[in-house]
Amino acid sequence: MTEEGRPSPGIEAARQALVRGDVAAGLSHASDALARAKSSGDLSIQAHAFDLLARAALRDARMPPQQALAHARQSAHLFHLAGDVRSESIALSQVAYLLTLQAYAEEAIESATLAVQLAETLPDGAHTAIAYNYLGVATLCRDSDYARRALLRSAELARVHVHAGAVTQPLINLLFNELHRLEMCRQTGQPAGVGAQAIETLEQLRELQRDGELRALAAEHDHTLAPLLLQVVETGLGAFLPAGSIPGLADLSERPIDSLEPHWLRALAAWLFARRALEDGRLERAQALIDHLLGAPDRLHHTRVLLIAHHMQVDLLERCGRPVEALAAFRAFRREQLGQECENMAARERIAALRLAWRQQSRALADLQVSTRRFEKLSLEDSLTGLANRRHLEHQVDAMLRQTEAEGDTALPWCLVMIDIDRFKQINDLHSHVVGDEVLRRMAQLLRHVLRQRDLAARLAGDEFVLILPDTDERGARPVVERLRGEIARHDWGAISPGLQVTASLGLAQARTGDTQATLMRRSDLQMYADKSLRRDDA
C-alpha cells in the first residue's frame, strides 16, 4: 500500500499474478515493487513485496524453502517497523506455516502464538481466525489436543467474522491433525482409531461441498483446491477406517502422484496414499509412493512428511519380512532425524543473528526518526530566538489564507501583527551586536509571555517579528497588541546594558477573503509604520 492507503500498482499486479497461478509474473512484479520501495524508503511497500515473494517462493518447488522463509521473516519485521499490526500478524502466520513445513516446530509455535496475540488486539476477528488456524498447524506435531482446540477456535471465528465457507481450511486442518495423530499411533504401536469428532468434521466438510461452500480462509490457498484436498484427506482416513463404514469415502490412492499440484499438496497426498496402500496390503504401490517422497527434488520443502516417509519405509520392510533392510531403513530414519535436529540448532543460531541485525536496524531507524524530527524542527525554528522562522510563518499564513478563501463568509476571523524594534541598528552600534542579539532573545520571551495557546510568534528577519492570532477579529486583537506594548515598555532593558532603552512599533491587520501573503503583510506593515510615525510625533 502507498502512504495514502491506495494499493501500490506493482504490489497489486504481483498479487493478481499469484491469484492467476502465474508464479513467474508474481515474482517479477514483486521484485520490481521491492526495488522501487527500497529507493523511496517506503517500509510498508517493502513489507508487502517481501510477503508476496514468500508466497511465490512457496508455490515454486524449484526455489529453496529457506528462501520463502527468509522473505516471510523480513516481511513480518518490516510490517512491525511500519506499525502495521494486522499485516504483521498475517506475515507471522505465514512464517509459522513455513517453519512447520520444515519441521522447526518450536519456532513455528512461537511465531504462530505471537500472530494470535497481535491479531487479538484488532477489532476484526477474521485475522484472529487466520492466526489460530496456523497455530493449530504449528502445534499438531507436538500436541494434537492443543492443535484441535486452536483449529476449532479458528473455525468458530471464521464462521462468525468471515463467511460460512471460510471454516473449510481449519476443518480440513482438523482432519490433518487427526491423520497425524493416527500416524504417530502407528509409529509407536498404539491402537489407531479415527475419533468421533473427526467423523463429525468430515460430515461438516461434505455438507459444505454439497452446498458449494468449500472456500479458503487464507490468501495462499486457492479455494478451487478445497474439493481435491478433501478427497485426499478422505483417502488418508480410509487407511484407519473399516471398509464401507463411511459411504462414498474417496480413494485416490491409485491416482498418479505427479498429476497433483502444487508441490505441497503432492507431498501430503503421497504420504496419505502410501499409508492407505500400506494398510490395504498394496505394498508395491506403497513402496512407489515412499520412493517418490524420499527421492522427490522438492522433498526439502516438506521435512515433516519426509520423516514420516522414512518411518513408513521401516514399516513396509517389516511387513515384507526383511528385517535387515528394515534396520538399515530405521538407521536412515534416525540419521534424518538427527540431521534435522542439527539443522534446527543451526537455524536457531541464524535466527539469533537475524534478530540481532533487526534490533540494530530498528535502533538505526529510531535514531534516523529522531534526527529527522530534529532536522524538521530546526528547519522551522529560528536558531537565535527559538521562535518559528520565516519558512514556518509563511507556511502557516498560506494554509490559513486558503482556509479563509475556501470558507468565505463562514470563515473564522484571524489577525496578523507586525512588530519592528525601533532604532535597532543604533542598539548594535552603541551597545554591540552581542547586546543586540540578547535584545532579540528578550523580545521573543515577551512575545511568548503574551501569547495565547493557539497563537504563533515568529521572527521574520533581523529585528522584525510577527504574531498570528487565530479565531480573533481586529477588535479582539487590540488588547493583545496593547498588552505586548506594555510588556515591552515595562521590561528592564538596562539590565542587559546600562542606559539601554528599547521600544517597538506594532501593526495590526485582519485577514480578508481574497488576501495573499503579500497583501496581508503589506497592510500590517503600513499599520506598523503609521504606529512608528505617530509615536515619533508624540515624542
C-alpha positions in Angstrom: 0.0 0.0 0.0 1.1 3.6 -0.5 1.3 6.1 2.3 -2.1 7.5 1.2 -3.6 4.0 1.7 -4.1 3.3 -2.0 -2.8 0.0 -3.4 0.6 0.1 -5.0 0.3 -0.9 -8.7 3.3 -3.2 -8.5 2.0 -4.9 -5.4 -1.5 -5.3 -6.9 0.0 -6.7 -10.2 2.0 -9.3 -8.2 -1.0 -10.3 -6.1 -3.2 -10.7 -9.2 -0.5 -12.8 -10.9 -0.3 -15.2 -8.0 -4.1 -15.4 -7.9 -4.0 -16.5 -11.6 -1.3 -19.0 -10.7 1.4 -17.2 -12.7 4.3 -17.5 -10.2 6.9 -16.1 -12.6 5.0 -12.9 -13.2 4.2 -12.6 -9.5 7.9 -12.9 -8.6 8.8 -10.3 -11.3 6.2 -7.7 -10.2 7.0 -8.2 -6.5 10.8 -7.8 -7.2 10.2 -4.6 -9.2 8.0 -3.2 -6.4 10.6 -4.1 -3.8 13.3 -2.3 -5.7 11.2 0.9 -6.1 10.2 0.8 -2.4 13.8 0.5 -1.3 14.7 3.5 -3.4 11.9 5.6 -1.9 12.3 4.2 1.6 8.7 3.0 1.8 8.7 0.3 4.5 5.1 -0.7 4.0 5.5 -1.5 0.3 8.8 -3.3 1.0 6.9 -5.4 3.6 4.1 -6.2 1.1 6.7 -7.1 -1.6 8.6 -9.5 0.7 5.3 -11.1 1.7 4.4 -11.7 -2.0 7.9 -13.0 -2.7 7.5 -15.5 0.1 4.1 -16.7 -1.2 5.5 -17.0 -4.7 8.5 -19.0 -3.4 6.2 -21.3 -1.5 4.4 -22.2 -4.8 7.6 -22.7 -6.8 9.2 -26.1 -6.0 12.4 -25.0 -7.7 13.1 -22.4 -5.0 14.8 -23.5 -1.8 12.3 -23.4 1.2 14.7 -21.3 3.1 14.2 -18.5 0.5 10.5 -18.4 1.2 11.1 -18.4 4.9 13.6 -15.6 4.7 11.2 -13.4 2.7 8.4 -14.1 5.1 10.5 -13.2 8.1 11.7 -9.9 6.5 8.0 -9.1 5.7 6.9 -9.6 9.3 9.8 -7.5 10.5 9.1 -4.6 8.1 5.4 -4.6 9.0 6.5 -4.3 12.6 8.7 -1.3 11.8 5.8 0.2 9.8 3.4 -0.2 12.7 1.0 -2.4 10.6 -0.2 -4.9 13.3 -2.8 -6.5 11.0 -0.3 -7.3 8.3 2.4 -8.3 10.8 0.1 -10.9 12.3 -0.7 -12.4 8.9 3.0 -12.4 8.0 3.9 -14.1 11.2 1.3 -16.8 10.5 3.0 -17.3 7.1 6.3 -17.6 8.9 4.8 -20.2 11.2 3.4 -22.2 8.3 6.8 -22.3 6.5 8.6 -23.3 9.7 6.1 -26.1 10.2 6.8 -27.5 6.7 10.5 -27.6 7.5 9.9 -29.2 11.0 11.1 -26.2 13.0 8.3 -26.9 15.5 9.3 -24.8 18.4 10.0 -21.7 16.4 6.8 -22.2 14.4 4.8 -22.3 17.6 6.5 -19.1 18.8 5.6 -17.2 15.6 2.1 -18.5 15.5 1.5 -17.6 19.2 2.7 -14.1 18.6 0.5 -13.8 15.5 -2.5 -14.8 17.6 -1.6 -12.3 20.3 -1.3 -9.5 17.8 -4.5 -10.4 16.0 -6.5 -10.4 19.2 -5.7 -6.7 19.6 -7.5 -6.0 16.4 -11.3 -5.5 16.1 -11.6 -7.7 13.0 -11.9 -11.4 14.1 -11.0 -12.6 10.6 -7.3 -12.1 11.2 -7.6 -13.9 14.5 -9.2 -16.8 12.7 -6.2 -17.0 10.3 -3.7 -16.8 13.2 -5.4 -19.6 15.2 -5.5 -21.7 12.1 -1.7 -21.5 11.8 -1.2 -22.0 15.5 -3.1 -25.3 15.1 -1.0 -26.3 12.2 2.2 -25.4 14.1 1.2 -27.4 17.2 -0.3 -30.6 15.6 3.1 -32.3 15.6 3.7 -31.5 19.3 0.3 -31.6 21.0 -2.7 -32.8 18.9 -5.2 -31.8 21.6 -3.9 -28.2 21.8 -3.9 -28.1 18.0 -7.5 -29.3 17.9 -8.6 -26.5 20.3 -6.8 -23.9 18.2 -8.3 -25.1 15.0 -11.8 -25.3 16.5 -11.4 -21.7 17.7 -10.2 -20.7 14.1 -13.3 -22.3 12.6 -15.6 -20.6 15.1 -14.1 -17.1 14.4 -14.2 -17.7 10.6 -17.8 -18.7 10.7 -18.7 -15.5 12.7 -16.4 -12.9 11.1 -15.8 -14.1 7.5 -18.4 -16.4 5.9 -19.7 -20.0 6.3 -17.3 -21.4 3.8 -14.3 -19.9 5.5 -14.3 -22.7 8.0 -13.0 -25.0 5.3 -9.4 -24.6 6.0 -9.4 -25.0 9.8 -11.8 -28.0 9.4 -9.5 -29.7 6.9 -6.6 -29.0 9.1 -8.5 -30.6 12.0 -8.6 -33.8 9.8 -4.9 -33.5 9.1 -4.3 -33.2 12.8 -6.3 -36.4 13.3 -4.3 -38.1 10.5 -1.0 -37.0 12.1 -2.2 -38.4 15.4 -3.1 -41.7 13.8 0.3 -41.8 12.1 2.0 -41.3 15.4 -0.1 -44.2 16.8 1.1 -46.4 14.0 4.8 -45.4 14.7 4.5 -46.1 18.4 2.4 -49.3 18.1 -0.7 -47.9 19.7 -4.3 -48.5 18.5 -5.1 -46.2 15.7 -8.9 -45.5 15.5 -10.5 -42.4 14.0 -12.1 -40.2 16.6 -15.8 -39.3 16.7 -15.0 -35.6 16.3 -13.1 -36.3 13.1 -16.1 -38.1 11.7 -18.3 -35.1 12.6 -15.8 -32.7 11.0 -15.7 -34.8 7.8 -19.5 -34.6 7.6 -19.4 -30.8 8.0 -17.0 -30.5 5.1 -19.1 -32.8 3.0 -22.1 -30.7 3.7 -20.2 -27.5 2.7 -19.2 -29.3 -0.5 -22.8 -30.2 -1.3 -23.8 -26.6 -0.7 -21.0 -25.3 -2.9 -19.4 -23.5 0.1 -15.9 -25.0 0.1 -13.7 -21.9 0.4 -10.2 -21.0 1.6 -9.6 -18.7 4.6 -6.1 -17.5 3.8 -4.8 -16.0 0.6 -2.1 -18.5 -0.2 -4.6 -21.4 -0.6 -6.7 -21.5 -3.8 -10.3 -22.3 -2.9 -10.5 -24.4 -6.1 -8.2 -26.9 -4.4 -10.5 -27.5 -1.5 -12.6 -30.3 -3.1 -9.5 -32.2 -4.2 -7.9 -31.6 -0.8 -11.0 -33.1 0.9 -10.7 -36.2 -1.3 -7.0 -36.6 -0.4 -8.0 -36.4 3.3 -10.7 -38.9 2.9 -8.2 -41.3 1.2 -6.0 -41.0 4.3 -8.8 -41.5 6.7 -9.8 -44.7 4.8 -6.5 -46.2 5.9 -7.8 -46.2 9.5 -11.5 -47.0 9.0 -13.2 -50.3 8.4 -14.2 -50.7 4.8 -17.6 -49.4 4.0 -18.0 -47.7 7.4 -18.5 -44.3 5.7 -20.4 -44.4 2.4 -18.8 -42.8 -0.6 -15.4 -42.3 1.1 -12.9 -41.2 -1.6 -9.9 -43.3 -2.5 -7.4 -41.6 -4.8 -4.5 -43.8 -3.7 -4.0 -45.1 -7.3 -4.0 -41.7 -8.8 -0.7 -40.7 -10.5 1.0 -38.6 -7.9 2.8 -36.4 -10.4 -0.6 -35.1 -11.7 -1.2 -33.2 -8.4 -0.2 -29.6 -8.0 1.1 -27.6 -6.1 4.0 -29.4 -4.6 2.8 -29.2 -1.0 -0.4 -31.0 -2.0 1.6 -33.6 -3.9 3.7 -34.3 -0.8 0.7 -34.6 1.5 -1.1 -36.9 -1.0 2.0 -39.1 -1.4 2.1 -39.6 2.4 -1.6 -40.4 2.7 -1.8 -42.5 -0.4 1.2 -44.5 0.8 -0.4 -45.1 4.2 -3.7 -46.2 2.5 -1.9 -48.6 0.2 0.2 -49.9 3.1 -2.8 -50.6 5.3 -4.7 -52.2 2.3 -1.7 -54.5 1.7 -0.8 -53.0 -1.7 2.9 -52.9 -0.8 4.2 -52.3 -4.3 2.1 -49.2 -4.6 3.1 -48.1 -1.1 6.8 -48.6 -2.0 6.4 -46.5 -5.2 4.9 -43.6 -3.2 7.5 -43.8 -0.4 10.2 -43.8 -3.1 8.6 -40.7 -4.6 8.7 -38.9 -1.2 12.3 -39.9 -0.4 13.6 -39.1 -3.9 11.5 -36.0 -4.8 13.5 -33.0 -5.8 11.2 -30.8 -3.6 11.5 -33.1 -0.6 13.3 -30.4 1.5 10.1 -28.3 1.3 8.3 -31.0 3.4 10.7 -32.2 6.1 7.9 -33.3 8.4 6.4 -35.5 5.7 9.9 -36.7 4.8 10.4 -38.1 8.3 7.0 -39.9 8.1 8.1 -41.4 4.8 11.2 -42.8 6.4 9.2 -44.5 9.1 6.7 -45.9 6.6 9.7 -47.4 4.8 10.7 -49.2 8.0 7.1 -50.4 8.5 6.8 -51.7 4.9 10.1 -53.7 5.1 9.0 -55.2 8.4 5.7 -56.3 6.8 7.7 -57.8 3.9 9.8 -59.9 6.4 13.0 -58.1 5.5 14.4 -57.2 9.0 18.0 -56.4 7.9 16.7 -53.9 5.3 14.2 -52.6 7.9 17.1 -52.0 10.3 19.0 -50.1 7.6 15.9 -48.0 6.9 15.5 -47.3 10.6 19.1 -46.1 10.8 18.5 -43.9 7.7 15.4 -42.5 9.5 17.4 -41.8 12.6 20.1 -40.1 10.6 17.4 -37.9 9.0 16.1 -37.0 12.5 19.5 -36.2 13.9 20.3 -34.1 10.8 17.1 -32.2 11.3 17.9 -31.6 15.0 21.3 -30.3 14.0 19.7 -28.1 11.3 17.3 -26.8 14.0 20.2 -25.7 16.1 21.9 -24.1 13.2 18.6 -22.4 12.3 18.3 -21.1 15.9 21.8 -19.5 15.6 20.8 -17.9 12.2 17.6 -16.6 13.8 19.5 -15.1 16.7 21.9 -13.4 14.3 18.9 -12.2 12.3 17.1 -10.8 15.3 20.3 -9.0 16.4 20.5 -7.4 12.9 16.9 -6.5 13.1 17.4 -4.9 16.5 20.3 -2.9 15.2 18.2 -1.9 12.2 15.3 -0.9 14.5 17.7 1.2 16.6 19.2 2.8 13.5 15.7 3.6 12.2 14.7 5.1 15.6 17.8 7.2 15.5 17.0 8.3 12.0 13.5 9.3 13.0 14.8 11.3 15.9 17.3 13.0 13.6 14.6 13.7 11.1 12.3 15.2 13.7 15.2 17.3 15.0 16.0 18.5 11.4 12.4 19.3 10.8 12.3 21.3 14.0 15.5 23.2 13.0 14.1 23.9 9.6 11.1 25.6 11.0 12.7 27.3 14.0 14.8 30.4 14.3 18.1 29.4 15.9 18.6 32.6 17.9 15.2 33.1 19.5 13.6 29.7 19.3 10.5 31.1 17.7 9.1 30.0 14.4 11.2 31.1 11.4 10.1 32.8 8.2 9.5 29.4 6.4 7.3 28.2 9.2 5.4 31.5 9.3 4.8 31.6 5.5 3.6 28.0 5.5 1.1 28.8 8.3 -0.2 32.0 6.8 -0.6 30.3 3.4 -2.7 27.5 5.0 -4.9 29.9 6.9 -5.5 32.1 3.8 -6.5 29.0 1.8 -9.0 28.1 4.6 -10.3 31.7 4.7 -10.8 31.6 0.9 -12.5 28.2 1.0 -14.9 29.0 3.8 -15.8 32.5 2.6 -18.3 34.3 4.8 -18.4 31.5 7.3 -14.6 31.6 7.9 -13.4 32.4 11.4 -11.6 35.7 11.6 -7.8 36.0 12.3 -5.2 38.7 12.5 -1.6 39.3 11.8 0.6 41.6 13.9 3.9 43.0 12.6 6.5 44.1 15.2 9.6 46.1 14.5 12.2 47.1 17.1 12.8 50.8 16.9 16.3 52.0 16.0 17.8 48.5 16.3 20.8 49.5 14.3 21.7 52.1 16.9 21.4 49.5 19.6 24.0 47.4 17.8 26.3 50.4 17.1 26.1 51.8 20.6 25.9 48.6 22.7 27.4 45.9 20.5 25.9 43.1 18.4 26.1 40.8 21.5 23.6 43.1 23.2 21.6 43.3 20.1 21.2 39.5 20.0 20.2 39.5 23.6 17.5 42.1 22.9 16.1 39.8 20.2 16.0 36.9 22.6 14.3 39.0 25.3 11.8 40.2 22.8 11.0 36.6 21.9 10.4 35.9 25.6 8.0 38.8 25.9 6.1 37.5 22.8 5.8 34.1 24.3 4.5 35.7 27.6 1.6 37.5 25.9 0.7 34.6 23.5 -2.4 32.5 24.0 -2.1 28.8 23.5 -3.3 28.8 19.9 -1.2 31.9 18.8 2.0 31.7 16.8 5.0 34.0 17.2 7.7 34.1 14.5 10.9 36.0 13.7 10.5 37.3 10.2 14.0 38.7 9.7 16.5 40.9 11.5 14.6 42.9 14.1 11.1 42.1 12.7 8.7 39.7 14.4 5.2 38.6 13.5 2.2 37.3 15.6 -0.6 35.2 14.2 -3.8 35.4 16.2 -6.3 32.8 15.1 -10.1 33.0 15.8 -9.7 36.7 16.6 -11.0 39.7 14.8 -9.4 43.1 14.9 -11.3 44.3 17.9 -10.3 41.2 19.9 -6.7 41.5 18.8 -6.2 45.1 20.0 -5.9 44.1 23.7 -3.3 41.6 22.8 -1.3 44.3 21.0 -1.6 46.7 23.8 -0.6 44.1 26.4 2.5 43.4 24.4 3.3 47.1 24.1 3.0 47.4 27.9 5.3 44.4 28.4 7.9 46.0 26.2 7.7 49.3 28.0 7.9 47.8 31.5 10.8 45.5 30.8 14.1 46.2 32.5 16.3 46.6 29.3 19.0 48.4 31.3 19.8 45.0 33.0 21.2 43.9 29.6 23.4 47.0 29.1 23.4 50.3 31.2 21.4 53.0 29.5 19.7 50.6 27.0 16.1 51.6 26.1 14.0 49.5 23.7 10.7 50.3 22.1 8.8 48.7 19.2 6.3 49.6 16.6 3.3 47.3 16.0 0.9 47.0 13.1 -2.3 45.0 13.2 -4.3 43.7 10.2 -7.2 41.3 9.9 -7.2 38.7 7.1 -9.8 39.2 4.3 -11.2 37.0 1.6 -9.0 37.4 -1.5 -5.9 38.2 0.6 -2.5 36.9 -0.4 0.5 36.8 1.9 1.8 39.9 0.2 -1.4 42.0 0.6 -2.0 40.9 4.2 1.6 41.7 5.3 1.6 44.9 3.4 -1.5 46.2 5.3 0.1 45.1 8.6 3.4 46.8 7.5 1.6 50.0 6.8 -0.1 50.0 10.2 3.3 49.4 11.8 4.9 52.4 10.1 1.8 54.5 11.0 2.4 53.5 14.6 6.1 54.4 14.3 5.3 57.8 12.9 2.7 58.6 15.5 5.0 57.8 18.4 7.7 59.9 16.8 5.3 62.8 16.5 4.3 62.3 20.2 8.0 62.4 21.2 
